[in-house]
């Protein structure tokens, strides 16, 4: 079964729609909030902070800013009050980047739960680097990877028609 990415979501699928396009400044703001939480997780090195970090990524993968406290704060407070501008970018690469963040933060959580706190801190440190590049420079490493995967045919062009151009 193939899914037409351009077709409007219906039924339960509507609950898991990721916005497209996305305001890049909201994504950058969310990355800044992720940095703060991730640095706290590294400093405290407690499993529950890694769990909060992973849960945030899971919520953003599920529905963008709709379910994520960081996403809502970025969209409804930080962008209108601080950035006061909009730059629309494709949503699918941003969702992919959130999924990569979920993989990293989920790995850190598992490492922490299994007593490998230093490894969890290192994985989270890599996440901080990626989030910093997004926040400070607008360089989304997950989006770059998405582009390469789409060019290689691993991610179909139908997932993001604008990205395939």
N, C-alpha and C positions, 0 to 999 in steps of 0.2 A: 504494500500500500504506500503510495506517495502522498505527501501532504503539500498542497499548494500554499507556499509561504505568503502569497499575496492575498489569499482568501481571508475574510474576517473570521476570527475565532468564534465558535458558538459553544453553548453549554458549559461544561466544566473546564474546557480549554481556555475560555475567556479569563478564568482566574489566574492563568499562568502566562499571560501575554506579556512580553517584554516590550517596552516602548521602542518605536523606530519612527523617526530619528530620536536621538538623545542629545540633550544639551551637554556639550563637552565640559562646560564649567561646573555642572552638577556632578559629572563623573570625577572631575579633578577635586572637587570639594569632598566627595565621598572618600576618595583616596587619601586626602589629608586626615580625615577622621579615622580611617583604617590605620594610618601611621601611628596616631596617638594610642589607639588600643593595642596595636601590635607591639609597640615599644613597651607599653605597660606589661603586656604578657611576657615579653622577654625579661623585663626587670623582676617581675614577681615570680615567674616560672611556676604558675599554678595551672593545673589542667582545666579548671573552670573558665579561666580567661581565654585559653585556646578554644574552648567550646563556644564561648560568646563570639569570638572572632569567626569561627567556622559557621556558626548559626547565621551571622550577618551575611556572609557570602551566600549561604544556601537561600536565604530570603531574597537576596538580590537576583540570584539565578532564577528563582521561581517567578518573580514578577517585577523585576527592576526595583524602583524606589517604593512601589506600592506597599510592600510588607516590611521593608527595612527601615528601622529607626534612623540609621545614618542616611539612607537615601531620601527619606522624607525631610529630614533636617536640611540636607543639601538643596533639595528642590524648592522647598517652601520657605526656608529662612536664609541660608548662606548665599545662594545665588541672587535672590532679589535684594538682599540687604548689603552684601559685600561685593560680589562681582558686578552685579547690575548689568550683565550683558549675556548674550546668547550666541552660541556657535553650534549649529546642528551637525551631528555626525551620525553615521550609520549605527543602528542598534545591535545587530547580530555580533559584530566584533567585540562590542562592550560586554555583551552577555557571555561570550566565550572567555573574555578576560576575567569576568567574575567567576566562571567555572574553574579557571586555572587557580584563582585565589582560593576557591573552595578546596581544590585538591591540595594546595600547599597548607592551608590552615587545618584541614582535616588530617593531613599527615602529621602536622605538629601536635594536634590533639592526641592522635594514636601514640605517637612517640612519648608524649608526656604521660599518658595513662600507663604505658609499659615501663615507666621508670627511666626513660632516656631523655631527661630534661635538657641536657646540653644539645642533643640533636634537634629537639623541638625548638630550642632557641635559635639554632643555626638556620633551620628551615624558615622560621618566622623572620629572621634577619634578611633572608633573600626576598621574602614578601615585602618587607619594609623598603628595600631597594627599588623593587618594581613599583610600589605605590608612590615612592618619592619621585621617581621619573615621571609618573603620570601627573602627580600633583604640581610639581615645580615646572615641568617643561612641556606637559601635554603629550608626553611620549608613552603610549600604551603598549607595553611589550606583548600583552595578550593579543592586542589588535594586529600587531606586526606578525605574530605567529599565525593568526587567523588568515591574514593575507597570503602568507607563504603556503599554508595548507590549502587554501582555495585555489591558488595558482597550480599546485601540484595535483588538483583534482580530488583531494581527500575530503574537502568540504565542497559540496556541490554549489555551482554558481547560483542555483535557485534559492539558496539560503540567504544570500545577500546580492541581489541583482546589481545594486549600486556599487558594491565592492568589486564585482567581477569586471566592471568597465575599466 
